Amino acid sequence: MIAIKLLIVDDHEVVRRGLISLFELYPEIVEIINEARSEEEAVAKALEFQPDVIIMDVKLSLSGDLKKGSGISACKRIKEKLPETKVIMLSSFAEEDSIYESIMAGASGYLLKGLEGKELINSIQMVSEGKSLLDPNITAKVFSRMKAMSKKQTLLSELTNQEKELLKLLAQGKNNKEIAEIMLLGEKTVRNYVSQILSKLGVGNRIEAASLVHKNKLFDT
């Protein structure tokens, strides 16, 4: 059995030393080829050593100093150059945004740092075989986020660009006259647009439409 080539990325030396000590107990499974402490260093060493799997901390410094970087950004940059390399994100927190952004950046897994050593070894083996994984404690968060994104896309897909812009203003509390002035439209035209929007969204009035916008964060970036 050929050992899995592993790159460890974390800006805390204590964490890196702990991971190295753990992996040294399993030389037949993993081979530590190098370590990195910043986003730039992670990208450079990944390109140089081309590991099979990278254990990546979610939050990193940019260059080992006090400026903060991102393991998610590093993951994205590495995956663009080395699509076959698998990345497992490690975090102390199950933050919904970080989980979603990690998956979108191409990570094969997102695990919490409190997991047992053997679990991490098993996870490395799984992703090296092409499988994806999530810590059981955060799976529900991902499905919730995906469901919300799907609903958001469904709602907005029913609207034209003009209607989206008008709905955004409506959700800001603008009345028809204010919307007409901003969009350079007649008030009657605005009223017709509002009626069409309410019908498409399946709501009865402006208040319900605005509530739908805010509840589903339709225009949040």
Backbone as CSV, one residue per row, in Angstrom:
resi,resn,N_x,N_y,N_z,CA_x,CA_y,CA_z,C_x,C_y,C_z
1,MET,0.835,-1.209,0.000,0.000,0.000,0.000,0.868,1.256,0.000
2,ILE,0.599,2.175,-0.940,1.367,3.404,-1.030,0.769,4.440,-0.092
3,ALA,1.619,5.031,0.757,1.132,6.016,1.725,0.612,7.263,1.013
4,ILE,-0.403,7.866,1.597,-1.011,9.084,1.050,-0.118,10.273,1.367
5,LYS,0.290,11.014,0.345,1.145,12.188,0.545,0.313,13.340,1.110
6,LEU,0.765,13.861,2.243,-0.052,14.802,3.004,0.675,16.122,3.241
7,LEU,-0.039,17.227,3.027,0.446,18.566,3.363,-0.429,19.112,4.481
8,ILE,0.207,19.593,5.554,-0.520,20.138,6.701,-0.440,21.661,6.668
9,VAL,-1.605,22.326,6.751,-1.638,23.785,6.694,-2.414,24.331,7.893
10,ASP,-1.704,25.033,8.777,-2.331,25.673,9.932,-1.387,26.753,10.429
11,ASP,-1.934,27.919,10.797,-1.043,29.004,11.222,-0.657,28.922,12.697
12,HIS,-1.113,27.886,13.397,-0.706,27.669,14.782,0.271,26.500,14.855
13,GLU,1.488,26.779,15.306,2.516,25.746,15.344,2.112,24.576,16.235
14,VAL,1.443,24.862,17.357,1.024,23.799,18.272,0.088,22.816,17.560
15,VAL,-0.809,23.353,16.759,-1.739,22.494,16.016,-0.984,21.654,14.997
16,ARG,-0.060,22.276,14.274,0.720,21.526,13.274,1.514,20.416,13.933
17,ARG,2.151,20.733,15.080,2.941,19.715,15.772,2.040,18.564,16.232
18,GLY,0.845,18.907,16.695,-0.073,17.875,17.151,-0.503,16.964,16.019
19,LEU,-0.795,17.556,14.857,-1.195,16.753,13.701,-0.043,15.879,13.218
20,ILE,1.151,16.440,13.212,2.318,15.664,12.788,2.530,14.474,13.715
21,SER,2.414,14.694,15.019,2.576,13.602,15.988,1.535,12.510,15.757
22,LEU,0.313,12.920,15.436,-0.745,11.951,15.162,-0.426,11.147,13.903
23,PHE,-0.087,11.825,12.826,0.117,11.136,11.559,1.351,10.235,11.578
24,GLU,2.322,10.580,12.418,3.523,9.743,12.515,3.210,8.368,13.116
25,LEU,2.038,8.240,13.726,1.616,6.948,14.264,1.084,6.035,13.165
26,TYR,0.876,6.578,11.981,0.299,5.807,10.881,1.147,5.934,9.613
27,PRO,2.442,5.578,9.689,3.327,5.755,8.529,2.935,4.915,7.321
28,GLU,2.206,3.828,7.574,1.790,2.979,6.456,0.602,3.584,5.698
29,ILE,-0.048,4.592,6.308,-1.227,5.204,5.679,-0.911,6.579,5.103
30,VAL,-0.228,7.425,5.897,0.058,8.780,5.438,1.550,9.096,5.514
31,GLU,1.990,9.919,4.579,3.369,10.418,4.550,3.316,11.941,4.550
32,ILE,3.846,12.561,5.603,3.847,14.025,5.690,4.957,14.559,4.783
33,ILE,4.562,15.255,3.735,5.585,15.728,2.800,6.009,17.159,3.093
34,ASN,5.169,17.920,3.816,5.561,19.274,4.208,4.447,19.912,5.027
35,GLU,4.706,21.135,5.480,3.719,21.880,6.255,3.775,23.343,5.848
36,ALA,2.693,24.074,6.110,2.623,25.495,5.773,1.818,26.212,6.838
37,ARG,2.057,27.521,6.973,1.386,28.288,8.028,0.580,29.470,7.509
38,SER,0.602,29.724,6.184,-0.117,30.863,5.634,-0.748,30.487,4.298
39,GLU,-1.626,31.365,3.835,-2.281,31.124,2.551,-1.266,31.033,1.418
40,GLU,-0.372,31.999,1.334,0.610,32.006,0.258,1.534,30.795,0.327
41,GLU,1.951,30.468,1.533,2.850,29.326,1.713,2.133,28.020,1.346
42,ALA,0.865,27.923,1.676,0.088,26.726,1.351,0.010,26.522,-0.153
43,VAL,-0.278,27.603,-0.873,-0.379,27.505,-2.333,0.972,27.138,-2.940
44,ALA,2.033,27.806,-2.481,3.363,27.552,-3.029,3.819,26.112,-2.781
45,LYS,3.610,25.619,-1.576,4.071,24.263,-1.252,3.188,23.198,-1.902
46,ALA,1.928,23.499,-2.083,1.058,22.555,-2.792,1.543,22.389,-4.226
47,LEU,1.868,23.495,-4.873,2.345,23.433,-6.248,3.709,22.748,-6.339
48,GLU,4.537,22.961,-5.317,5.881,22.367,-5.330,5.849,20.866,-5.058
49,PHE,5.099,20.454,-4.043,5.139,19.050,-3.602,3.968,18.200,-4.111
50,GLN,2.929,18.849,-4.627,1.769,18.163,-5.197,1.280,16.997,-4.318
51,PRO,0.767,17.318,-3.153,0.274,16.291,-2.229,-0.998,15.618,-2.739
52,ASP,-1.295,14.449,-2.203,-2.556,13.781,-2.520,-3.702,14.436,-1.747
53,VAL,-3.412,14.765,-0.482,-4.422,15.358,0.399,-3.805,16.518,1.177
54,ILE,-4.583,17.574,1.372,-4.158,18.709,2.194,-5.116,18.848,3.365
55,ILE,-4.554,18.940,4.569,-5.349,19.264,5.754,-5.221,20.763,5.954
56,MET,-6.311,21.486,5.770,-6.259,22.950,5.696,-7.109,23.612,6.785
57,ASP,-6.488,24.457,7.571,-7.244,25.261,8.534,-8.066,26.300,7.775
58,VAL,-9.278,26.560,8.234,-10.154,27.503,7.537,-9.592,28.923,7.565
59,LYS,-9.023,29.336,8.705,-8.515,30.695,8.838,-6.993,30.672,8.930
60,LEU,-6.363,31.454,8.063,-4.901,31.494,8.001,-4.415,32.932,7.916
61,SER,-3.114,33.115,8.171,-2.511,34.413,7.890,-2.132,34.422,6.412
62,LEU,-1.918,35.625,5.883,-1.566,35.743,4.471,-0.112,35.352,4.222
63,SER,0.766,35.750,5.142,2.176,35.476,4.913,2.912,35.225,6.223
64,GLY,2.204,34.649,7.158,2.836,34.323,8.429,2.873,35.480,9.402
65,ASP,2.361,36.660,9.003,2.353,37.803,9.912,0.947,38.008,10.462
66,LEU,0.637,39.215,10.908,-0.646,39.450,11.552,-1.796,39.633,10.567
67,LYS,-1.504,39.813,9.286,-2.574,39.966,8.305,-3.273,38.629,8.114
68,LYS,-4.589,38.664,8.095,-5.336,37.412,8.008,-5.615,37.010,6.569
69,GLY,-5.461,35.716,6.314,-5.776,35.156,5.016,-6.897,34.153,5.171
70,SER,-7.026,33.277,4.220,-8.133,32.338,4.244,-7.729,30.984,3.702
71,GLY,-8.030,29.939,4.462,-7.815,28.593,3.973,-8.742,28.291,2.819
72,ILE,-9.927,28.916,2.831,-10.889,28.715,1.748,-10.333,29.287,0.453
73,SER,-9.749,30.475,0.531,-9.125,31.079,-0.641,-7.960,30.224,-1.132
74,ALA,-7.166,29.726,-0.194,-6.041,28.860,-0.568,-6.536,27.595,-1.259
75,CYS,-7.598,27.021,-0.727,-8.202,25.822,-1.316,-8.614,26.086,-2.759
76,LYS,-9.305,27.187,-2.984,-9.771,27.525,-4.328,-8.599,27.683,-5.292
77,ARG,-7.564,28.380,-4.856,-6.406,28.612,-5.716,-5.673,27.307,-6.035
78,ILE,-5.570,26.451,-5.030,-4.885,25.171,-5.225,-5.682,24.272,-6.168
79,LYS,-6.987,24.210,-5.966,-7.824,23.345,-6.799,-7.827,23.786,-8.263
80,GLU,-7.653,25.088,-8.500,-7.582,25.577,-9.877,-6.332,25.064,-10.577
81,LYS,-5.240,24.903,-9.818,-3.971,24.436,-10.390,-3.809,22.922,-10.281
82,LEU,-4.330,22.349,-9.191,-4.169,20.918,-8.935,-5.540,20.300,-8.649
83,PRO,-6.346,20.114,-9.667,-7.706,19.611,-9.448,-7.780,18.223,-8.822
84,GLU,-6.721,17.428,-8.962,-6.731,16.078,-8.409,-6.390,16.048,-6.918
85,THR,-5.809,17.121,-6.406,-5.464,17.175,-4.983,-6.743,17.363,-4.151
86,LYS,-6.877,16.570,-3.095,-8.057,16.653,-2.235,-7.753,17.555,-1.040
87,VAL,-8.731,18.350,-0.642,-8.544,19.273,0.490,-9.603,18.995,1.552
88,ILE,-9.127,18.803,2.783,-10.026,18.674,3.930,-9.875,19.931,4.773
89,MET,-10.976,20.660,4.955,-10.941,21.856,5.778,-11.166,21.468,7.241
90,LEU,-10.360,22.056,8.120,-10.501,21.842,9.557,-10.886,23.164,10.223
91,SER,-11.852,23.108,11.133,-12.275,24.325,11.815,-12.708,24.000,13.240
92,SER,-12.627,25.005,14.093,-13.106,24.848,15.465,-14.604,25.100,15.557
93,PHE,-15.178,25.693,14.485,-16.583,26.084,14.533,-17.327,25.619,13.291
94,ALA,-18.594,25.269,13.482,-19.463,24.861,12.377,-20.176,26.096,11.837
95,GLU,-19.419,26.997,11.207,-19.988,28.229,10.682,-20.597,27.960,9.315
96,GLU,-21.871,28.288,9.176,-22.605,27.956,7.958,-21.950,28.537,6.706
97,ASP,-21.548,29.811,6.769,-20.936,30.440,5.602,-19.628,29.762,5.220
98,SER,-18.807,29.436,6.218,-17.520,28.796,5.951,-17.706,27.413,5.336
99,ILE,-18.705,26.681,5.824,-18.978,25.346,5.289,-19.352,25.457,3.814
100,TYR,-20.292,26.325,3.534,-20.769,26.485,2.162,-19.645,26.975,1.241
101,GLU,-18.899,27.974,1.688,-17.825,28.528,0.863,-16.718,27.504,0.628
102,SER,-16.454,26.650,1.616,-15.441,25.601,1.454,-15.851,24.619,0.370
103,ILE,-17.102,24.221,0.400,-17.606,23.284,-0.610,-17.520,23.916,-1.995
104,MET,-17.914,25.195,-2.105,-17.866,25.887,-3.385,-16.429,26.083,-3.866
105,ALA,-15.482,26.146,-2.933,-14.070,26.308,-3.299,-13.448,24.992,-3.760
106,GLY,-14.174,23.883,-3.575,-13.676,22.607,-4.054,-13.193,21.650,-2.987
107,ALA,-13.410,21.988,-1.713,-12.972,21.097,-0.633,-13.738,19.779,-0.689
108,SER,-13.055,18.704,-0.346,-13.684,17.388,-0.330,-14.305,17.068,1.022
109,GLY,-13.949,17.856,2.032,-14.491,17.597,3.356,-14.366,18.807,4.251
110,TYR,-15.192,18.853,5.284,-15.151,19.926,6.279,-15.362,19.264,7.630
111,LEU,-14.332,19.286,8.472,-14.377,18.583,9.752,-14.085,19.535,10.905
112,LEU,-14.628,19.209,12.063,-14.364,19.992,13.261,-13.140,19.435,13.984
113,LYS,-12.369,20.321,14.600,-11.096,19.922,15.196,-11.248,19.019,16.413
114,GLY,-12.443,18.871,16.931,-12.627,18.021,18.100,-12.741,16.538,17.787
115,LEU,-12.614,16.154,16.517,-12.779,14.747,16.179,-11.602,13.904,16.659
116,GLU,-11.819,12.586,16.791,-10.778,11.664,17.233,-9.731,11.474,16.134
117,GLY,-8.512,11.144,16.561,-7.421,10.966,15.608,-7.710,9.919,14.553
118,LYS,-8.270,8.793,14.971,-8.562,7.718,14.025,-9.617,8.155,13.017
119,GLU,-10.555,9.006,13.464,-11.572,9.524,12.551,-10.933,10.366,11.455
120,LEU,-9.933,11.161,11.833,-9.253,11.998,10.853,-8.484,11.129,9.856
121,ILE,-7.823,10.096,10.342,-7.105,9.178,9.457,-8.080,8.531,8.477
122,ASN,-9.200,8.073,8.985,-10.213,7.455,8.117,-10.732,8.447,7.081
123,SER,-10.889,9.714,7.509,-11.368,10.752,6.600,-10.370,10.995,5.474
124,ILE,-9.100,11.013,5.811,-8.049,11.200,4.798,-8.093,10.065,3.781
125,GLN,-8.257,8.843,4.262,-8.352,7.701,3.359,-9.569,7.820,2.442
126,MET,-10.686,8.267,3.007,-11.917,8.387,2.224,-11.773,9.409,1.101
127,VAL,-11.258,10.611,1.420,-11.158,11.637,0.380,-10.094,11.282,-0.650
128,SER,-9.055,10.553,-0.235,-8.028,10.135,-1.194,-8.599,9.159,-2.216
129,GLU,-9.693,8.495,-1.836,-10.368,7.555,-2.738,-11.465,8.237,-3.557
130,GLY,-11.555,9.560,-3.408,-12.524,10.306,-4.199,-13.865,10.544,-3.544
131,LYS,-13.982,10.215,-2.261,-15.249,10.409,-1.556,-15.276,11.794,-0.901
132,SER,-16.471,12.309,-0.705,-16.651,13.582,-0.008,-17.234,13.314,1.363
133,LEU,-16.922,14.178,2.312,-17.433,13.943,3.666,-17.632,15.238,4.422
134,LEU,-18.537,15.162,5.391,-18.808,16.269,6.297,-18.928,15.713,7.700
135,ASP,-18.495,16.494,8.671,-18.716,16.122,10.060,-20.223,15.996,10.277
136,PRO,-20.674,14.920,10.927,-22.121,14.728,11.154,-22.785,15.916,11.828
137,ASN,-22.038,16.652,12.646,-22.614,17.786,13.363,-22.933,18.977,12.461
138,ILE,-22.393,18.997,11.249,-22.626,20.154,10.386,-23.379,19.802,9.106
139,THR,-23.677,18.534,8.908,-24.399,18.137,7.698,-25.732,18.861,7.581
140,ALA,-26.466,18.954,8.688,-27.774,19.617,8.670,-27.647,21.077,8.255
141,LYS,-26.578,21.742,8.673,-26.374,23.139,8.307,-26.201,23.288,6.794
142,VAL,-25.476,22.344,6.199,-25.245,22.415,4.760,-26.548,22.216,3.996
143,PHE,-27.323,21.209,4.382,-28.590,20.960,3.701,-29.529,22.153,3.854
144,SER,-29.493,22.792,5.033,-30.330,23.963,5.269,-29.921,25.107,4.346
145,ARG,-28.615,25.314,4.207,-28.105,26.386,3.347,-28.445,26.101,1.875
146,MET,-28.260,24.845,1.456,-28.547,24.474,0.075,-30.035,24.658,-0.230
147,LYS,-30.873,24.284,0.729,-32.311,24.426,0.552,-32.686,25.899,0.420
148,ALA,-32.074,26.738,1.256,-32.348,28.174,1.210,-31.896,28.774,-0.116
149,MET,-30.720,28.349,-0.596,-30.207,28.845,-1.868,-31.126,28.440,-3.019
150,SER,-31.618,27.196,-2.961,-32.509,26.695,-3.997,-33.804,27.500,-4.024
151,LYS,-34.351,27.779,-2.835,-35.586,28.559,-2.758,-35.361,29.974,-3.271
152,LYS,-34.229,30.546,-2.909,-33.897,31.897,-3.351,-33.830,31.962,-4.878
153,GLN,-33.133,30.997,-5.493,-32.997,30.968,-6.942,-34.348,30.769,-7.617
154,THR,-35.206,29.921,-7.007,-36.531,29.663,-7.567,-37.379,30.921,-7.563
155,LEU,-37.370,31.636,-6.443,-38.168,32.854,-6.328,-37.715,33.915,-7.330
156,LEU,-36.413,34.120,-7.424,-35.896,35.168,-8.302,-36.017,34.800,-9.773
157,SER,-36.019,33.512,-10.078,-36.091,33.084,-11.476,-37.409,33.467,-12.131
158,GLU,-38.426,33.708,-11.307,-39.742,34.083,-11.831,-39.803,35.548,-12.260
159,LEU,-38.818,36.338,-11.830,-38.877,37.784,-12.052,-37.933,38.239,-13.155
160,THR,-38.347,39.278,-13.876,-37.459,39.913,-14.843,-36.472,40.801,-14.087
161,ASN,-35.429,41.250,-14.764,-34.455,42.132,-14.117,-35.110,43.424,-13.620
162,GLN,-36.052,43.952,-14.405,-36.767,45.166,-14.009,-37.580,44.917,-12.737
163,GLU,-38.220,43.765,-12.675,-39.035,43.423,-11.517,-38.166,43.189,-10.282
164,LYS,-37.004,42.606,-10.470,-36.085,42.390,-9.351,-35.650,43.734,-8.759
165,GLU,-35.318,44.679,-9.641,-34.873,45.986,-9.174,-36.000,46.691,-8.423
166,LEU,-37.209,46.569,-8.950,-38.352,47.201,-8.301,-38.645,46.550,-6.953
167,LEU,-38.564,45.221,-6.901,-38.802,44.500,-5.643,-37.781,44.894,-4.580
168,LYS,-36.565,45.095,-5.003,-35.511,45.509,-4.068,-35.865,46.861,-3.431
169,LEU,-36.342,47.772,-4.246,-36.736,49.093,-3.735,-37.971,48.984,-2.840
170,LEU,-38.909,48.142,-3.245,-40.110,47.924,-2.439,-39.737,47.397,-1.056
171,ALA,-38.779,46.470,-1.029,-38.344,45.878,0.242,-37.615,46.879,1.125
172,GLN,-37.126,47.965,0.501,-36.469,49.031,1.271,-37.481,50.016,1.844
173,GLY,-38.767,49.777,1.562,-39.815,50.630,2.094,-40.208,51.792,1.200
174,LYS,-39.732,51.776,-0.056,-40.074,52.869,-0.978,-41.531,52.745,-1.415
175,ASN,-42.209,53.889,-1.539,-43.569,53.852,-2.062,-43.536,53.949,-3.591
176,ASN,-44.714,53.856,-4.216,-44.771,53.837,-5.685,-44.173,55.095,-6.319
177,LYS,-44.470,56.256,-5.701,-43.951,57.510,-6.252,-42.425,57.539,-6.195
178,GLU,-41.852,57.100,-5.074,-40.387,57.087,-4.930,-39.756,56.102,-5.902
179,ILE,-40.386,54.939,-6.059,-39.866,53.939,-6.992,-39.915,54.470,-8.419
180,ALA,-41.031,55.135,-8.763,-41.185,55.698,-10.105,-40.078,56.709,-10.404
181,GLU,-39.754,57.553,-9.431,-38.715,58.567,-9.623,-37.333,57.925,-9.777
182,ILE,-37.063,56.899,-8.967,-35.755,56.241,-9.027,-35.576,55.478,-10.326
183,MET,-36.641,54.792,-10.776,-36.536,53.934,-11.959,-36.965,54.640,-13.245
184,LEU,-37.341,55.933,-13.115,-37.754,56.731,-14.268,-38.955,56.091,-14.980
185,LEU,-39.938,55.720,-14.181,-41.154,55.108,-14.697,-42.366,55.916,-14.236
186,GLY,-43.498,55.691,-14.886,-44.732,56.309,-14.436,-45.277,55.545,-13.236
187,GLU,-46.041,56.227,-12.390,-46.595,55.576,-11.207,-47.535,54.430,-11.586
188,LYS,-48.295,54.627,-12.657,-49.197,53.558,-13.103,-48.405,52.323,-13.517
189,THR,-47.292,52.557,-14.188,-46.430,51.434,-14.601,-45.894,50.713,-13.378
190,VAL,-45.494,51.471,-12.370,-44.990,50.872,-11.139,-46.076,50.035,-10.475
191,ARG,-47.301,50.565,-10.441,-48.400,49.806,-9.838,-48.621,48.481,-10.567
192,ASN,-48.541,48.531,-11.894,-48.702,47.293,-12.676,-47.586,46.299,-12.368
193,TYR,-46.352,46.811,-12.263,-45.222,45.956,-11.935,-45.413,45.312,-10.559
194,VAL,-45.862,46.127,-9.592,-46.055,45.603,-8.236,-47.083,44.475,-8.243
195,SER,-48.153,44.658,-8.983,-49.187,43.618,-9.067,-48.616,42.335,-9.658
196,GLN,-47.802,42.471,-10.700,-47.192,41.298,-11.340,-46.241,40.582,-10.381
197,ILE,-45.483,41.375,-9.641,-44.520,40.794,-8.689,-45.240,40.037,-7.589
198,LEU,-46.285,40.644,-7.034,-47.039,39.989,-5.968,-47.616,38.663,-6.460
199,SER,-48.100,38.656,-7.692,-48.677,37.445,-8.268,-47.623,36.358,-8.446
200,LYS,-46.466,36.743,-8.965,-45.397,35.776,-9.206,-44.837,35.194,-7.905
201,LEU,-44.787,36.018,-6.865,-44.249,35.562,-5.582,-45.307,34.840,-4.749
202,GLY,-46.552,34.955,-5.158,-47.629,34.285,-4.431,-47.937,34.923,-3.096
203,VAL,-47.825,36.248,-3.018,-48.119,36.976,-1.780,-49.257,37.958,-2.036
204,GLY,-49.876,38.419,-0.952,-51.066,39.235,-1.098,-50.850,40.729,-1.104
205,ASN,-49.727,41.185,-0.546,-49.519,42.632,-0.473,-48.035,42.968,-0.381
206,ARG,-47.727,44.265,-0.361,-46.344,44.743,-0.349,-45.605,44.303,0.911
207,ILE,-46.308,44.314,2.027,-45.668,43.949,3.297,-45.204,42.487,3.252
208,GLU,-46.074,41.628,2.727,-45.701,40.213,2.615,-44.546,40.035,1.642
209,ALA,-44.528,40.811,0.571,-43.436,40.728,-0.405,-42.113,41.151,0.238
210,ALA,-42.159,42.260,0.973,-40.941,42.745,1.646,-40.463,41.731,2.679
211,SER,-41.408,41.150,3.411,-41.061,40.135,4.411,-40.396,38.934,3.759
212,LEU,-40.903,38.533,2.589,-40.331,37.403,1.858,-38.897,37.698,1.433
213,VAL,-38.667,38.918,0.994,-37.319,39.335,0.579,-36.342,39.225,1.743
214,HIS,-36.721,39.774,2.894,-35.820,39.805,4.048,-35.636,38.407,4.662
215,LYS,-36.719,37.649,4.729,-36.650,36.312,5.319,-35.726,35.401,4.530
216,ASN,-35.793,35.489,3.207,-34.985,34.606,2.356,-33.705,35.262,1.850
217,LYS,-33.454,36.495,2.319,-32.221,37.220,1.947,-32.013,37.219,0.438
218,LEU,-33.083,37.572,-0.291,-33.060,37.435,-1.731,-31.995,38.288,-2.429
219,PHE,-31.669,39.426,-1.846,-30.706,40.298,-2.511,-29.401,40.431,-1.750
220,ASP,-29.175,39.539,-0.777,-27.902,39.532,-0.054,-26.842,38.940,-0.945
221,THR,-25.614,39.499,-0.907,-24.516,38.967,-1.703,-23.544,38.224,-0.822
